[in-house]
Amino acid sequence: MFNSHKLPLRTLLAAIVLFVNSVKGLSALQMCREIGVSYKTAYVLLQKVRDTLFKERILNPLEGVVEIDGGYLKTAVRKANKKTDRKDLRLEPNQNPLKCVVLALRQRSKDFARGAERSITVILKSENPDDVLAAVERYVLPGSHVFTDGHNAYSALSKHPDYIHEVVNHEEEYPNDDGINQNQAESFFSRMRRLVDGQIHKLAQKHIDLYANEIVFREDWRRTSNGFQFRLLGQKLMRNEPSRSFAKYWQGNKKRNPAIVTAAELRTGNVHPFV
């Protein structure tokens, strides 16, 4: 990724250190202040790092106990000043057209105390049975135990012969007496909302998959040292070609495809093109 780079190598290494040390993510404004570059340079540098992590994802199917949950982003709609002019935001036509959901699938470690050990994220337009089922069939091995909440989007899993579906009713309890819960999936969204609300504040819908996958990296390697994460990220960056999605970004190269995928794309395998 650093082929033909213009920044000094020490600056690039400092950027990697800052990235791995920021457990809740890092904004371009903070990066530009820390390493002494312009905002545009910092933004593209961070996006190139996220793009590399996205290309290096491990998409082998999850197995064992897999927790699944969805978290909506881009939900905000600016309300009209006068109460009489405000619309009912519960109605779909009045909601933000960019609204989408990050579906997090997390494989529990066999050592219960260590929490989740692998994660995969999928960006969907909404939580619905068809898209959720397609994501599970693609990314979860048959025979796995799948833990979800009582949302209707997961109803098809109860009838699926290849999965053992367990449900926790959040209207009554968070973990039930049998240990069924989504704590690891909810932990994922806890960190992601801190990235979005506390650091990024505003993000384009077509880049949501990059930010979600950044949290995958942070969550899956959270029990390793910063030095290990620095070396791991450095290796990923060194073995990848320059980013096609963010090279000459400020000169107009903004052709990256939307992050949202459909059930048809999940079933055919035509998902997550880089450009």
C-alpha positions in Angstrom: 0.0 0.0 0.0 3.0 2.3 0.6 4.3 2.0 -2.9 5.3 5.5 -4.3 4.3 7.1 -1.0 5.0 10.8 -0.5 5.0 10.9 3.3 8.2 10.1 5.2 8.3 6.5 6.5 8.5 7.7 10.1 5.3 9.6 9.6 3.6 6.5 8.2 4.8 4.3 11.1 3.6 6.9 13.6 0.2 6.8 11.9 0.0 3.0 12.4 1.0 3.4 16.0 -1.8 5.9 16.6 -4.3 3.7 14.8 -3.7 0.6 16.9 -3.4 2.6 20.1 -6.9 4.2 19.6 -9.1 1.5 21.0 -12.3 3.4 20.1 -11.1 4.5 16.6 -9.5 7.6 15.3 -10.8 10.6 13.4 -8.9 12.2 10.5 -8.9 15.5 12.4 -7.1 14.0 15.3 -4.7 12.2 13.1 -3.8 15.3 11.2 -3.0 17.1 14.4 -1.0 14.3 15.8 1.3 13.6 12.8 1.4 17.1 11.3 -0.3 16.6 8.0 -3.4 18.2 6.3 -6.9 16.9 7.0 -7.2 15.5 3.4 -3.9 13.6 3.8 -5.0 12.1 7.1 -8.4 11.2 5.8 -7.1 9.3 2.8 -4.4 7.6 4.9 -6.9 6.3 7.4 -9.2 5.1 4.7 -6.4 3.3 2.9 -5.6 1.5 6.2 -9.3 0.6 6.6 -9.4 -0.5 3.0 -6.4 -2.8 3.5 -8.1 -4.3 6.6 -11.2 -4.9 4.5 -9.3 -6.7 1.8 -7.5 -8.9 4.4 -10.7 -10.0 6.1 -11.0 -13.7 7.2 -14.3 -14.9 5.8 -14.1 -18.6 6.7 -17.5 -19.6 8.0 -18.1 -19.2 11.7 -18.9 -22.3 13.8 -19.8 -23.5 17.3 -21.9 -20.8 19.1 -22.5 -17.7 16.9 -24.2 -14.6 18.2 -26.0 -12.4 15.7 -27.4 -8.9 16.2 -28.1 -5.8 14.0 -27.4 -2.2 14.7 -28.9 0.6 12.6 -26.8 3.6 11.4 -27.7 6.8 9.4 -31.1 7.0 11.2 -31.1 10.7 12.1 -33.7 12.9 10.4 -33.7 16.7 11.1 -37.0 17.6 12.6 -38.9 20.7 11.4 -38.8 23.7 13.6 -42.6 23.9 14.2 -44.3 21.0 15.8 -47.2 21.3 13.3 -44.7 20.7 10.5 -43.1 17.6 11.9 -43.7 14.2 10.4 -44.2 10.8 12.0 -40.7 9.3 11.8 -42.1 5.9 12.6 -43.4 5.7 9.0 -40.9 4.4 6.5 -41.4 7.2 3.9 -40.4 9.8 6.5 -37.2 8.0 7.6 -33.7 8.7 6.4 -33.3 7.0 3.0 -29.6 6.3 3.8 -30.6 4.2 6.9 -29.0 0.8 7.0 -28.1 -2.0 9.4 -24.8 -3.5 10.3 -25.3 -7.2 10.9 -22.7 -8.6 13.3 -22.0 -12.3 13.5 -19.6 -13.3 16.3 -18.2 -16.7 17.1 -17.8 -17.4 20.8 -14.5 -18.8 22.1 -14.6 -22.3 23.6 -13.1 -20.6 26.7 -16.3 -18.8 27.8 -14.3 -16.2 29.8 -12.5 -15.0 26.6 -15.7 -13.9 24.9 -15.9 -13.8 21.1 -12.9 -14.8 19.0 -14.0 -14.1 15.4 -16.4 -11.6 13.8 -17.9 -11.0 10.4 -20.0 -8.0 9.5 -22.6 -7.6 6.7 -24.3 -4.3 5.7 -28.0 -4.7 4.9 -30.7 -2.2 4.0 -32.8 -3.6 6.9 -33.2 -6.5 9.2 -35.4 -8.8 7.2 -35.7 -12.6 7.1 -34.4 -13.1 3.6 -31.2 -11.0 3.9 -30.4 -12.4 7.4 -30.9 -16.0 6.3 -28.7 -15.5 3.3 -26.0 -13.9 5.5 -26.1 -16.8 7.9 -26.1 -19.5 5.2 -23.0 -17.8 3.7 -21.0 -17.1 6.9 -22.1 -19.8 9.5 -21.4 -23.5 9.2 -24.3 -25.9 9.4 -24.7 -27.5 12.8 -23.8 -24.3 14.6 -25.8 -22.9 17.5 -27.1 -19.4 16.6 -28.1 -17.0 19.4 -30.3 -14.0 18.5 -33.0 -11.8 20.0 -36.7 -12.1 19.2 -36.6 -9.8 16.2 -38.8 -11.2 13.4 -35.8 -11.1 11.0 -34.4 -14.2 12.7 -37.6 -16.2 12.6 -36.5 -18.2 9.5 -33.6 -19.6 11.4 -35.9 -21.5 13.8 -37.3 -23.5 10.8 -33.9 -24.1 9.2 -32.7 -27.7 9.5 -29.0 -26.8 9.5 -28.9 -24.5 12.6 -29.8 -24.8 16.2 -31.6 -21.4 16.9 -31.8 -20.1 20.4 -33.7 -16.9 21.2 -33.4 -14.5 24.2 -36.5 -12.3 24.7 -35.1 -8.9 25.6 -38.5 -7.7 26.8 -38.1 -10.0 29.7 -34.4 -10.5 30.2 -31.0 -10.0 28.6 -29.3 -13.3 29.3 -31.8 -16.1 30.2 -31.3 -18.8 32.8 -29.8 -21.2 30.2 -27.1 -18.7 29.3 -28.6 -17.7 26.0 -27.5 -14.1 25.3 -26.1 -11.7 22.7 -23.5 -10.0 25.0 -20.6 -10.4 22.5 -22.7 -9.0 19.6 -23.8 -6.1 21.8 -20.2 -5.5 22.9 -19.3 -5.1 19.2 -21.9 -2.3 18.8 -20.9 -0.7 22.0 -17.4 -0.1 20.5 -18.7 0.8 17.1 -21.1 3.5 18.4 -18.2 5.0 20.3 -16.3 5.2 17.0 -19.2 6.7 15.2 -20.6 9.1 17.9 -17.3 9.9 19.6 -14.8 10.1 16.8 -16.2 10.1 13.3 -19.6 11.8 13.9 -20.5 11.7 10.2 -19.8 8.9 7.7 -20.9 8.1 4.2 -23.1 5.1 3.7 -20.9 3.6 1.1 -18.0 3.5 3.6 -19.9 1.9 6.5 -18.5 -1.5 5.7 -14.9 -0.2 6.2 -15.7 1.3 9.6 -17.6 -1.9 10.7 -14.6 -4.0 9.7 -12.3 -1.7 11.6 -14.2 -2.6 14.7 -13.9 -6.3 13.7 -10.1 -5.9 13.7 -10.1 -4.1 17.1 -12.5 -6.6 18.7 -10.9 -9.8 17.3 -7.4 -8.8 18.3 -8.3 -6.9 21.5 -6.5 -9.4 23.8 -3.1 -9.0 22.0 -0.5 -6.3 22.7 -0.2 -3.1 20.9 3.1 -4.2 19.6 1.6 -7.3 18.1 -1.2 -5.3 16.5 1.4 -2.8 15.1 3.3 -5.6 13.4 0.2 -7.4 12.2 -1.2 -4.2 10.6 2.2 -3.3 9.2 2.4 -6.7 7.5 -1.1 -6.3 6.0 -0.2 -2.9 4.6 3.1 -4.0 3.2 1.8 -6.9 1.2 -1.2 -5.1 -0.4 -1.1 -3.1 -3.6 -2.0 0.6 -3.5 -5.7 1.2 -2.9 -7.8 1.4 -6.0 -10.6 2.9 -4.0 -8.7 5.8 -2.4 -5.8 6.6 -4.8 -6.2 10.1 -6.1 -9.4 10.4 -3.9 -9.3 14.2 -3.8 -8.8 14.4 -7.5 -12.2 12.8 -8.1 -11.6 9.0 -7.8 -14.7 8.3 -5.6 -16.1 5.3 -7.5 -16.3 2.9 -4.5 -19.5 0.8 -4.7 -22.2 1.0 -2.0 -21.6 -1.0 1.1 -25.1 -2.5 1.2 -25.5 -6.1 0.0 -28.6 -8.1 -0.9 -29.7 -11.7 -0.3 -29.1 -12.4 -4.0 -25.5 -11.1 -3.9 -24.8 -13.1 -0.7 -26.1 -16.3 -2.3 -24.2 -15.8 -5.6 -21.0 -14.7 -3.9 -20.9 -11.3 -5.7 -20.4 -9.3 -2.6 -18.0 -6.5 -1.4 -16.2 -5.4 -4.6 -13.3 -3.1 -3.8 -14.2 -0.5 -6.4 
